[in-house]
Amino acid sequence: MPPGISRRLQWALQGPASNLYLCGLVALVAAALLIVEAAIFPARATFILLAAPTTIAALIVIHAVARAGPLRLDEAIGHFAGGIGLTIRTGGTPSLFAVLLYCAGILGAAGGYAWLALTETGIKRDDVVVVWGLLDKRQMVFAYLVIVAFVLFHRAMVGLFFAPAYGWREAATLPRRWWLARLAGAVVVAVLAYGWLGVEALREVVPAGEVTLAKFYEYHSLVHLGALEQIRLGATPYVEAQTQYGLGNQLVAYVLTKAFGFSNHGFYAGVLLIDVICIVAFFVVVQQVLGLGWALAGLLGWVLWPSPAAVLDLAGWAILTRWLAVPILALLLARWLLAAGPGAVSSIAPVAAGVIWGAGGFMSQENLSGGLLVLIFSLALYGPVCGQSLASLARFAGLFVASGAVVFVLLITGTIGIGHTLDVLHRASAQSALVMAGVSNSVWSDNIGLTMTLEIVNGWWVESLKTHGAMRPVLQVYGFAILLMVVIGLLAGYLGRSWRTANGEQRQFVWKFAGVAVGAYVLHLFALLRSDLSHLAGPSFLLPLFLLALPVFAWRCLRPGLGRGLLLLLVSVALIAEAAIAGRSDLVRHAEAAGTAWKDSLAAREIYRALNAADSQPIDAAARYSPIPRYQAAFRNMPSFADLDELAGLLHDKLKGRPVELVLPTPDDPMNDPELLYFFGGFRSVSGITSPRSLIWTKADLDAWIAKVLGAKNACVFFDSRSLDSPLFHAWNDATRNGAVSSEPIAGRRSYGVLSCKA
């Protein structure tokens, strides 16, 4: 940098600043203007043209005000801010750099929120295919993130620049536990987690009867099966055999499904086995990092509040490896950054955390984005008080990200090839961007309603209140979000004011609670994206533990004699009491089920053995339902089975091994999805997209799918008789777009449709 520019920058950034509160007011006015600009001009290009000069002008004014002498207006604003509890307590005169950085943070938070939440995404309601809906939730979701991010930024600025009182402090000494005691604790928790929660999942592997369809014949499981069949027939996982559940999850599901007879039953059994392993592993990590009491509290809380235990029967959706890395990282980062103390963290810690993040990101996009958020919020919350220098924290973050990226790329390279790395990232980001933009089949919540009437009849007040649907899950989704935001702010305030004076026992509790709170906060983001009960329960690994520990935090850390501490204590105790009353039957059920854990485990083991023995079965529709003959009668007795079986045979005779695109081919089936015929019939898809319902689609994706099918050589398309007016049918038979094709009707017991192939 030329000396002249360097000197001018030093002049602009160095020296004491005046009028801190007036500078903050200017920043707030400019931030509000950014929000207004985005609301009035939501096009992103227009917003950038307006926001850039607004921000630059605001920073110039702030710099001029900060360099000016003390003003009476600033004193008046400071007096008002003190009256409403917004005083920034400074330990001397702040520097120009600190004031500019703080005000830039205010502008950055507002501008970032405006860009992410208020500008247009480019997706309109007309762009979404009929099986999906569109309701933009970005304003709420990014408010959830940006508000807490700014609170942590504020605490970091106060601690590092305005009132720097965070030098080295004696860290809480981590108790040294004998390795044998640690091992014994892990075994105890593993057994309890399996008996209390895990065996209930394995119990679902055994069909309830032989004459009714088993629980595994369910949409969330079926949407995976067509893609798994494509992998078996040679398609590249995730890239060609597409899914929205993550590359690693798809590969694990494929390996386990193949091991258990490559069937609908085998897929369900394999995923439930993985979920049980995840449950046991999670609680062992909780016991090892936080202690036995915390693990036992978590086991209890998983029954009282929404948790993954509530959605294990939805195996196709609730694959617990989707979120597992996030809570583990939250607990480990709290231990390594907040509890270990200055100089106690070696390079192994961030590398190990990065390896967990990279492996989790390979499994699913939720782990990838959630793990990165955990790192950012952990560094912002713990960094100013952990005794580490900024350089050390930057080194920690760098090692975390670098090691995670290396592991992520190595896993992709070792499975589908390094050339597909960008394809995997693009697909993961595209799907998550659509969800964030509001493209979803579960937009706000389960169906609920609230009707209140107030009338005067014959001079008397008559009021009534009626509800329908489950109100409790909706209140929990949005109420817990507010509670998590408030508690993270209170936790940040406690760390800033009291951490350096807390005793060892107090610190022990606080760093554990901090890890739980940060993990629960980040995981709750995924609950907000789709706010029905199952989407609240699936990622809620740490939420029940957070709620049980909350009254202890309020009592020990917020001085309950004051208003906010007492209020939080009462709210948290009320939440526990309400959950205990509402969940008492679940507690009894789990206790009774634990008594039959051994018997249920033996029954499940026999099913796994029978499935494993059928891993070389021929393609047969009933065997694809379940390779265990005694369970096939329910599937064979379905009204649509005879048609499905006959249609599969007719198509195989005509295709002679050629790939085929199936357009709504499964008649009279309640799922009404081509996934079924791809899997139960054993067909290779032309496009790799076995069902629009298994992916989040816009009309642009639909057009791309049609173009891909038209561009394929040696391809065939089967059009069900109800699909002869579909966009693909017209494009396929357009000689100017697709050339000459030969078509013939497919008929047996009835007319099924038309098979059309390129010459």
C-alpha positions in Angstrom: 0.0 0.0 0.0 1.5 3.4 -0.9 2.6 5.4 2.1 0.2 8.3 1.4 -2.8 6.0 1.5 -1.6 4.3 4.6 -1.1 7.6 6.4 -4.6 8.7 5.4 -6.1 5.4 6.7 -4.3 5.8 10.0 -5.6 9.3 10.3 -9.1 8.1 9.6 -9.1 5.2 12.0 -6.8 6.1 14.8 -7.4 8.5 17.6 -10.2 8.8 20.2 -13.9 9.1 19.2 -16.6 11.4 20.6 -20.3 11.3 20.4 -20.7 7.5 20.5 -24.5 7.6 21.0 -25.0 10.1 18.2 -22.9 7.9 15.9 -25.1 5.0 16.8 -28.3 7.0 16.1 -27.0 7.9 12.7 -26.2 4.2 12.0 -29.7 3.2 13.2 -31.3 5.8 10.9 -29.2 4.6 8.0 -30.1 1.0 8.8 -33.8 1.8 8.8 -33.3 3.5 5.5 -31.7 0.3 4.1 -34.8 -1.7 5.2 -37.1 0.8 3.6 -35.2 0.8 0.4 -35.4 -3.0 0.2 -39.1 -3.0 1.0 -39.9 -0.4 -1.7 -37.4 -1.5 -4.3 -37.1 -5.3 -3.8 -35.2 -6.0 -7.0 -31.6 -6.9 -5.9 -29.8 -4.8 -8.6 -31.8 -1.7 -7.6 -31.3 -2.3 -3.9 -27.5 -2.5 -4.4 -27.5 0.7 -6.4 -29.4 2.4 -3.5 -27.8 0.7 -0.5 -24.1 1.2 -1.5 -24.3 5.1 -1.5 -26.5 5.0 1.6 -24.0 3.0 3.5 -21.0 5.0 2.3 -22.7 8.3 3.2 -23.7 7.1 6.6 -20.1 6.0 7.4 -18.8 9.3 6.3 -21.2 11.2 8.5 -20.4 8.9 11.4 -16.7 9.5 10.9 -17.2 13.2 10.9 -19.4 13.1 14.1 -16.9 10.8 15.9 -14.0 13.2 15.2 -16.0 16.3 16.3 -15.9 17.5 19.8 -18.4 16.3 22.4 -21.9 17.5 21.7 -24.8 18.1 24.1 -27.1 16.1 21.7 -24.9 13.0 22.3 -25.2 13.5 26.0 -29.0 13.7 25.8 -29.2 10.6 23.6 -26.9 8.7 26.1 -29.2 9.7 29.0 -32.2 8.4 27.2 -30.4 5.2 26.2 -29.5 4.7 29.9 -33.1 5.1 30.9 -34.2 2.1 28.7 -31.2 -0.1 29.4 -29.3 0.5 26.2 -26.2 2.1 27.6 -22.8 1.0 26.1 -20.5 1.1 29.1 -17.1 2.1 28.0 -13.9 1.7 29.9 -12.5 5.0 28.7 -12.7 6.7 25.3 -13.3 4.4 22.4 -11.2 4.7 19.3 -12.4 5.9 15.9 -11.8 2.4 14.5 -14.0 0.8 17.2 -16.9 3.3 16.6 -16.7 2.9 12.8 -16.6 -0.9 13.1 -19.5 -1.0 15.5 -21.6 1.3 13.2 -20.6 -0.8 10.2 -21.9 -3.8 12.1 -25.3 -2.1 12.5 -25.4 -1.3 8.8 -24.2 -4.7 7.9 -26.8 -6.4 9.9 -29.6 -4.3 8.5 -28.2 -4.5 4.9 -27.7 -8.2 5.2 -31.2 -8.7 6.4 -32.6 -6.6 3.7 -30.6 -8.4 1.0 -31.4 -11.9 2.3 -35.0 -11.4 3.5 -36.6 -8.5 1.7 -35.3 -8.6 -1.8 -36.8 -10.8 -4.5 -35.6 -14.4 -4.9 -36.7 -14.6 -8.5 -39.1 -17.3 -7.7 -42.8 -16.5 -8.2 -45.9 -18.6 -7.3 -46.4 -19.3 -11.0 -42.9 -20.8 -11.1 -43.7 -23.6 -8.7 -45.1 -26.9 -9.9 -48.4 -28.1 -8.5 -47.1 -30.5 -5.9 -45.3 -27.7 -4.1 -46.4 -24.5 -2.5 -44.7 -21.1 -2.0 -44.9 -19.0 1.1 -41.7 -16.9 1.6 -40.5 -17.3 5.2 -37.2 -15.5 4.8 -38.3 -12.5 6.8 -38.9 -14.6 9.9 -36.0 -17.1 9.4 -33.3 -14.4 8.8 -34.7 -12.3 11.6 -34.1 -15.3 13.8 -30.5 -15.4 12.7 -29.6 -11.7 12.2 -30.9 -10.5 15.6 -28.9 -13.0 17.6 -25.9 -12.5 15.3 -26.0 -8.8 16.1 -26.4 -9.4 19.8 -23.3 -11.5 19.8 -21.5 -8.9 17.7 -22.5 -6.2 20.2 -21.2 -8.2 23.1 -17.9 -8.9 21.3 -17.4 -5.2 20.4 -18.1 -4.2 24.0 -15.7 -6.8 25.3 -12.9 -6.2 22.8 -13.1 -2.4 22.2 -15.4 -0.5 24.4 -14.8 -2.1 27.8 -11.8 -4.4 27.3 -11.7 -6.4 30.5 -11.1 -9.8 29.0 -7.5 -10.6 29.4 -6.3 -13.9 30.6 -8.4 -15.4 33.4 -8.1 -18.6 35.2 -10.2 -21.2 33.4 -12.5 -23.6 35.0 -10.6 -26.7 35.7 -12.0 -29.7 33.8 -12.5 -32.6 36.2 -10.1 -35.5 35.4 -12.2 -38.7 35.3 -10.5 -42.1 35.5 -10.7 -43.8 32.1 -12.5 -46.8 33.6 -15.2 -44.5 35.0 -15.6 -42.8 31.6 -15.9 -46.2 30.0 -18.4 -47.4 32.5 -20.5 -44.2 32.1 -20.5 -44.6 28.3 -21.7 -48.3 28.7 -24.4 -47.3 31.1 -25.7 -44.5 28.9 -25.5 -46.6 25.8 -27.6 -49.3 27.4 -30.1 -46.8 28.8 -30.4 -45.0 25.5 -31.0 -48.2 23.6 -33.6 -49.6 26.1 -35.4 -46.2 26.6 -35.4 -45.0 23.0 -33.6 -47.2 20.5 -35.4 -50.5 20.9 -38.7 -48.7 20.2 -37.4 -47.9 16.7 -36.2 -51.5 16.1 -39.7 -52.7 17.1 -41.0 -51.1 14.0 -38.9 -53.4 11.8 -41.2 -56.2 12.7 -44.5 -55.8 10.7 -47.5 -55.6 12.9 -49.4 -58.3 11.0 -49.3 -60.4 7.8 -52.6 -59.3 6.2 -52.1 -55.5 6.4 -49.5 -53.3 4.8 -46.5 -52.7 7.0 -45.5 -49.3 8.3 -42.5 -49.2 6.0 -44.9 -48.9 2.9 -45.1 -45.2 3.5 -44.4 -42.1 1.3 -41.3 -40.9 3.1 -39.7 -44.3 2.5 -40.9 -44.8 -1.0 -39.5 -41.5 -2.3 -36.0 -43.0 -1.9 -36.5 -46.3 -3.6 -36.5 -45.2 -7.2 -33.2 -43.4 -6.8 -31.7 -46.4 -5.0 -32.7 -48.6 -7.9 -30.9 -46.2 -10.3 -27.7 -46.6 -8.3 -28.1 -50.4 -8.5 -28.4 -50.1 -12.3 -25.3 -48.0 -12.6 -26.3 -44.4 -12.0 -24.0 -42.0 -10.2 -25.4 -41.5 -6.7 -26.9 -38.1 -5.9 -25.8 -36.5 -9.2 -27.8 -38.8 -11.5 -29.9 -40.7 -9.0 -31.1 -37.5 -7.4 -32.4 -36.9 -3.9 -32.6 -34.0 -1.5 -31.4 -35.9 1.6 -27.6 -35.8 0.9 -25.0 -37.8 -0.9 -23.6 -39.6 2.2 -27.1 -40.5 3.5 -28.0 -41.9 0.1 -24.9 -44.0 -0.1 -25.4 -45.4 3.5 -29.1 -46.1 2.7 -28.0 -47.9 -0.5 -25.4 -50.1 1.2 -27.8 -51.1 4.0 -30.7 -51.7 1.6 -28.5 -53.9 -0.5 -27.4 -55.8 2.6 -31.0 -56.4 3.6 -32.4 -57.9 0.4 -32.8 -54.6 -1.6 -36.4 -54.1 -0.7 -38.8 -51.6 0.8 -38.6 -53.6 4.0 -34.8 -53.6 3.8 -34.5 -49.9 3.3 -36.7 -49.2 6.3 -34.8 -51.7 8.5 -31.4 -50.2 7.4 -32.4 -46.6 8.1 -33.8 -47.5 11.5 -30.6 -49.4 12.4 -28.6 -46.2 11.6 -31.0 -44.1 13.6 -30.6 -46.3 16.7 -26.8 -46.1 16.3 -27.1 -42.3 16.1 -29.3 -42.1 19.2 -26.9 -44.2 21.2 -23.8 -42.4 19.9 -25.4 -39.0 20.6 -26.1 -39.7 24.2 -22.7 -41.3 24.8 -21.2 -38.0 23.4 -23.4 -36.0 25.8 -22.2 -38.2 28.7 -18.6 -37.9 27.8 -18.6 -34.2 27.2 -21.2 -32.9 29.7 -21.5 -35.7 32.2 -23.8 -38.5 33.3 -26.5 -36.2 34.8 -26.9 -34.3 31.6 -27.2 -37.5 29.5 -29.9 -38.8 31.8 -31.8 -35.5 31.7 -31.6 -35.6 27.9 -33.0 -39.1 27.8 -36.0 -37.9 29.9 -36.4 -34.7 27.9 -36.6 -36.6 24.6 -39.9 -38.1 25.8 -41.4 -34.9 27.2 -40.8 -32.6 24.2 -40.6 -33.0 20.5 -37.4 -34.9 19.6 -36.1 -37.3 17.0 -37.6 -40.1 19.1 -41.0 -38.9 17.9 -40.3 -39.3 14.2 -38.3 -42.5 13.9 -41.1 -44.3 12.2 -40.8 -41.7 9.4 -37.5 -43.4 8.4 -37.3 -42.0 4.9 -37.4 -38.4 6.2 -35.9 -38.6 9.7 -32.5 -40.0 8.8 -30.8 -38.8 12.0 -27.4 -38.5 10.3 -28.9 -35.4 8.6 -28.4 -33.4 11.8 -26.1 -35.4 14.1 -22.9 -33.5 13.5 -24.5 -30.2 14.5 -25.2 -30.9 18.2 -21.9 -32.8 18.6 -20.0 -29.8 17.3 -21.8 -27.4 19.5 -20.9 -29.4 22.6 -17.3 -29.9 21.6 -16.7 -26.3 20.6 -18.0 -25.1 24.0 -15.7 -27.5 25.8 -12.6 -26.6 23.7 -13.1 -22.9 23.5 -14.9 -21.9 26.7 -13.8 -24.5 29.2 -10.3 -25.4 28.3 -8.8 -21.9 28.9 -6.0 -20.0 27.2 -3.3 -22.1 25.6 -5.0 -25.4 26.5 -6.4 -26.1 23.0 -4.0 -27.7 20.6 -4.2 -27.9 16.9 -5.8 -31.3 17.2 -9.1 -29.8 18.5 -10.1 -27.6 15.5 -8.9 -30.3 13.1 -11.0 -33.0 14.9 -14.0 -30.6 14.8 -13.4 -29.9 11.1 -13.3 -33.6 10.4 -16.7 -34.1 12.1 -18.0 -31.1 10.1 -16.7 -32.4 6.8 -18.0 -35.9 7.4 -21.4 -34.5 8.5 -21.5 -32.2 5.4 -20.9 -35.2 3.2 -23.9 -36.9 4.8 -26.3 -33.9 4.3 -26.6 -30.3 3.6 -28.1 -29.6 7.0 -24.8 -30.7 8.7 -22.8 -28.6 6.2 -24.7 -25.3 6.8 -25.6 -26.0 10.5 -22.0 -26.9 11.4 -20.7 -23.7 9.9 -23.3 -21.7 11.8 -22.3 -23.4 15.1 -18.6 -22.5 14.5 -19.5 -18.8 13.8 -21.8 -18.4 16.8 -19.5 -20.3 19.1 -16.5 -18.1 18.1 -18.7 -14.9 18.5 -20.0 -16.0 21.9 -16.9 -17.5 23.5 -14.2 -15.6 21.7 -14.2 -12.4 23.8 -14.1 -14.3 27.1 -12.1 -17.5 26.4 -8.7 -15.8 26.8 -7.6 -16.6 23.3 -6.1 -13.9 21.1 -7.8 -12.9 17.9 -5.0 -14.6 15.9 -5.5 -17.8 17.8 -9.3 -17.7 17.2 -8.7 -17.0 13.5 -6.2 -20.0 13.4 -8.8 -22.2 15.1 -11.5 -21.2 12.5 -9.0 -21.7 9.6 -8.0 -25.2 10.7 -11.7 -26.1 11.3 -12.8 -25.0 7.8 -9.7 -26.3 6.0 -9.8 -29.8 7.6 -13.5 -30.0 7.1 -13.2 -29.0 3.4 -10.4 -31.6 2.9 -12.5 -34.4 4.5 -15.6 -33.4 2.5 -13.7 -33.5 -0.8 -11.9 -36.7 0.0 -15.2 -38.5 0.8 -16.7 -37.3 -2.5 -13.6 -38.4 -4.3 -13.6 -41.8 -2.7 -17.2 -42.5 -3.6 -18.3 -40.8 -6.8 -15.1 -39.0 -8.0 -13.6 -35.6 -7.6 -15.1 -34.4 -10.8 -18.5 -34.4 -9.1 -17.5 -32.2 -6.1 -19.0 -29.0 -7.6 -22.1 -30.9 -8.8 -22.7 -32.1 -5.2 -22.3 -28.5 -3.8 -24.5 -27.1 -6.5 -27.3 -29.6 -5.9 -27.2 -29.2 -2.1 -27.2 -25.4 -2.3 -30.0 -25.3 -5.0 -32.3 -27.5 -2.9 -31.6 -25.5 0.3 -32.1 -22.2 -1.5 -35.6 -23.3 -2.7 -36.5 -24.4 0.9 -35.3 -21.0 2.2 -37.3 -19.2 -0.4 -40.5 -20.9 0.8 -40.9 -23.6 -1.8 -42.3 -26.4 0.3 -45.1 -28.9 0.8 -45.2 -27.9 4.5 -45.2 -24.2 4.6 -46.2 -22.9 8.1 -47.5 -25.7 10.2 -49.9 -28.5 10.5 -53.5 -27.4 9.8 -54.9 -25.4 12.7 -57.6 -22.9 13.3 -58.6 -20.4 15.9 -62.1 -18.8 15.9 -63.2 -16.3 18.6 -66.6 -14.7 18.6 -68.0 -11.9 20.9 -71.7 -11.0 20.8 -74.3 -9.2 22.9 -77.5 -11.2 23.0 -80.5 -9.7 24.9 -78.1 -7.4 26.8 -75.7 -10.1 27.8 -72.1 -10.7 26.7 -71.7 -14.0 24.9 -68.2 -15.1 23.9 -66.8 -18.3 22.5 -63.4 -19.6 21.6 -63.0 -22.6 19.2 -59.9 -24.3 17.9 -59.2 -27.2 15.6 -56.0 -28.9 14.9 -53.0 -29.2 17.3 -52.1 -25.8 18.6 -49.3 -27.0 20.9 -46.7 -27.8 18.2 -47.2 -24.5 16.5 -46.8 -22.6 19.7 -43.7 -24.6 20.5 -42.1 -24.0 17.1 -42.4 -20.2 17.3 -42.4 -19.8 21.0 -39.2 -21.9 21.5 -37.6 -19.8 18.7 -38.3 -16.6 20.7 -37.1 -18.3 23.9 -33.9 -19.4 22.3 -33.1 -15.9 21.0 -33.7 -14.4 24.4 -31.6 -16.9 26.3 -28.7 -16.6 23.8 -28.8 -12.9 24.5 -28.9 -13.4 28.3 -26.1 -15.9 28.0 -23.9 -13.5 26.1 -24.6 -10.8 28.7 -23.7 -13.2 31.5 -20.4 -14.1 29.8 -19.6 -10.5 29.3 -20.3 -9.4 32.8 -19.8 -12.3 35.1 -17.6 -15.0 33.5 -14.3 -13.6 34.7 -15.5 -13.5 38.4 -17.4 -16.8 38.4 -16.1 -19.7 40.4 -15.1 -23.1 39.0 -18.4 -24.8 39.7 -20.3 -21.9 38.1 -18.2 -22.0 35.0 -18.6 -25.7 34.7 -22.3 -25.3 34.4 -22.2 -22.3 32.2 -20.0 -23.7 29.5 -22.1 -26.8 29.3 -25.3 -24.9 29.1 -23.7 -22.6 26.5 -22.9 -25.6 24.3 -26.4 -26.9 24.6 -28.0 -23.5 24.0 -26.0 -22.8 20.8 -26.6 -26.2 19.4 -30.4 -26.0 20.1 -30.5 -22.5 18.6 -28.9 -23.6 15.3 -30.9 -26.8 15.0 -34.1 -24.9 15.6 -33.5 -23.0 12.4 -34.4 -26.2 10.5 -37.6 -26.5 12.5 -38.6 -22.9 11.4 -38.2 -23.7 7.7 -41.1 -26.2 7.8 -43.0 -25.8 11.0 -45.2 -28.8 11.4 -44.6 -31.2 14.3 -42.4 -33.7 12.5 -40.1 -30.9 11.3 -39.9 -29.5 14.8 -39.1 -33.0 16.3 -36.5 -34.2 13.7 -33.6 -31.8 14.4 -34.4 -31.2 18.1 -31.5 -33.2 19.5 -30.7 -30.6 22.2 -33.9 -28.7 22.6 -35.3 -31.0 25.4 -32.0 -30.8 27.3 -31.9 -27.0 26.9 -35.5 -26.7 28.4 -34.6 -28.9 31.4 -31.4 -26.9 32.1 -33.0 -23.5 31.6 -34.4 -23.1 35.2 -31.0 -23.9 36.6 -29.4 -21.2 34.3 -32.1 -18.7 35.4 -31.6 -19.5 39.1 -27.8 -19.6 39.2 -26.8 -17.0 36.6 -29.6 -14.3 36.3 -30.2 -13.5 40.0 -33.8 -14.5 40.2 -34.5 -11.7 42.6 -34.5 -9.4 39.7 -37.3 -9.2 37.2 -35.8 -11.0 34.2 -34.3 -13.8 36.1 -37.5 -14.5 38.0 -39.6 -14.3 34.9 -37.4 -16.7 33.0 -37.4 -19.1 36.0 -41.2 -19.1 36.1 -41.5 -19.6 32.4 -39.0 -22.4 32.3 -40.6 -24.2 35.3 -44.0 -23.8 33.7 -42.7 -25.3 30.5 -41.4 -28.3 32.4 -44.6 -28.8 34.4 -46.7 -28.5 31.2 -44.5 -31.1 29.4 -44.6 -33.5 32.4 -48.4 -33.3 32.5 -48.9 -33.6 28.7 -46.2 -36.4 28.4 -47.0 -38.5 31.4 -48.6 -41.2 29.2 -45.5 -41.3 27.0 -43.3 -41.7 30.1 -45.4 -44.7 31.2 -45.3 -46.2 27.7 -41.5 -45.9 27.5 -41.1 -47.4 30.9 -43.3 -50.3 30.1 -41.6 -50.8 26.7 -38.2 -50.8 28.3 -39.2 -53.9 30.2 -39.7 -55.8 27.0 -36.5 -54.5 25.4 -34.8 -57.9 25.3 -37.8 -59.7 23.8 -38.2 -56.9 21.2 -34.5 -57.0 20.4 -34.6 -60.7 19.7 -37.7 -60.3 17.4 -36.0 -57.5 15.5 -32.8 -59.6 15.2 -34.7 -62.4 13.5 -36.1 -60.0 11.0 -32.6 -58.6 10.2 -31.3 -62.1 9.8 -34.1 -63.0 7.4 -33.6 -59.8 5.4 -29.8 -60.4 5.2 -30.3 -63.9 4.0 -32.4 -62.6 1.0 -29.7 -60.3 -0.4 -29.5 -62.2 -3.8 -33.2 -62.3 -4.6 -34.4 -61.9 -8.2 -36.4 -58.9 -9.2 -40.0 -59.6 -8.1 -42.5 -56.9 -7.2 -43.7 -58.7 -4.0 -40.1 -59.5 -3.0 -39.2 -55.9 -3.5 -41.9 -55.0 -0.9 -40.4 -57.5 1.5 -38.2 -60.6 0.8 -39.7 -62.4 3.7 -42.5 -64.5 2.1 -45.0 -64.4 5.0 -45.3 -60.6 4.7 -45.9 -60.5 1.0 -49.6 -61.4 1.1 -50.6 -57.8 2.1 -48.8 -56.3 -0.8 -50.1 -58.9 -3.3 -53.7 -58.3 -2.1 -53.5 -54.6 -3.0 -55.9 -53.7 -5.8 -53.1 -52.2 -7.9 -50.6 -55.1 -7.4 -51.8 -57.2 -10.4 -51.6 -54.2 -12.7 -48.2 -53.2 -11.4 -46.8 -56.7 -11.8 -48.3 -57.2 -15.3 -47.2 -53.7 -16.5 -43.7 -54.3 -15.3 -43.5 -57.5 -17.3 -44.9 -56.0 -20.5 -42.5 -53.1 -20.3 -39.5 -55.4 -19.7 -40.5 -57.5 -22.8 -40.6 -54.4 -25.0 -37.6 -52.4 -23.7 -35.0 -55.2 -23.8 -32.9 -53.4 -21.3 -33.2 -49.9 -22.6 -33.6 -47.0 -20.1 -37.1 -45.6 -19.9 -38.7 -42.5 -18.4 -41.9 -43.4 -16.6 -44.6 -40.7 -16.5 -47.1 -41.3 -13.7 -47.1 -45.0 -14.5 -48.6 -46.5 -11.3 -52.4 -46.8 -11.7 -54.8 -46.7 -8.8 -52.0 -46.6 -6.2 -52.5 -44.3 -3.3 -49.0 -42.9 -3.6 -49.6 -42.2 -7.4 -45.9 -41.9 -8.0 -43.4 -43.3 -10.6 -41.0 -44.1 -7.8 -42.9 -47.3 -7.2 -42.7 -48.8 -10.7 -39.0 -47.8 -11.1 -38.2 -49.7 -7.9 -40.7 -52.6 -7.9 -40.2 -53.1 -11.6 -36.4 -52.6 -11.8 -36.2 -49.9 -14.5 -33.4 -47.5 -15.3 -34.5 -43.9 -15.7 -33.4 -41.8 -18.6 -32.9 -38.6 -16.6 -32.1 -40.0 -13.1 -35.1 -38.1 -11.7 -37.5 -40.9 -10.7 -40.1 -38.6 -9.3 -40.8 -34.8 -9.1 -42.2 -35.5 -5.6 -38.9 -36.7 -4.2 -37.2 -33.4 -5.2 -38.2 -29.7 -4.8 -39.1 -28.5 -8.2 -39.9 -25.3 -10.0 -41.2 -25.0 -13.5 -37.7 -24.3 -14.7 -36.6 -27.6 -13.3 -39.5 -29.2 -15.1 -38.4 -27.7 -18.4 -34.8 -28.8 -17.8 -36.1 -32.4 -17.1 -38.0 -32.4 -20.4 -34.9 -31.1 -22.2 -32.8 -33.8 -20.7 -35.2 -36.5 -21.7 -35.4 -35.2 -25.2 -31.6 -35.0 -25.5 -31.0 -38.6 -24.4 -30.1 -41.1 -27.1 -31.6 -44.5 -27.3 -34.3 -43.4 -24.9 -37.9 -44.5 -24.3 -40.8 -42.9 -22.5 -43.8 -44.7 -21.1 -46.8 -42.4 -20.9 -49.6 -43.6 -18.6 -53.0 -43.3 -20.2 -53.7 -40.4 -17.9 -50.5 -38.6 -19.0 -51.2 -38.2 -22.7 -51.7 -34.5 -22.4 -48.6 -33.8 -20.3 -46.0 -31.3 -21.4 -43.4 -34.1 -21.9 -45.9 -36.0 -24.1 -46.3 -33.0 -26.5 -42.6 -32.2 -26.5 -41.7 -35.9 -27.1 -44.0 -36.2 -30.1 -43.0 -32.9 -31.6 -40.9 -34.0 -34.6 -39.3 -30.6 -35.0 -37.9 -30.8 -31.4 -37.3 -34.5 -30.9 -37.2 -36.2 -34.3 -39.0 -39.4 -35.3 -40.2 -41.7 -32.5 -42.1 -45.0 -32.7 -45.0 -45.6 -30.3 -47.1 -48.6 -29.4 -49.8 -49.2 -26.9 -49.2 -51.3 -23.8 -52.2 -53.4 -22.9 -52.9 -56.5 -20.9 -55.7 -56.8 -18.5 -56.5 -53.3 -19.6 -54.9 -50.5 -21.6 -52.0 -49.1 -19.5 -50.7 -46.4 -21.8 -48.2 -45.8 -24.6 -44.5 -46.7 -24.9 -42.6 -44.4 -27.3 -38.9 -44.9 -28.2 -36.4 -43.1 -30.4 -35.4 -45.0 -33.4 
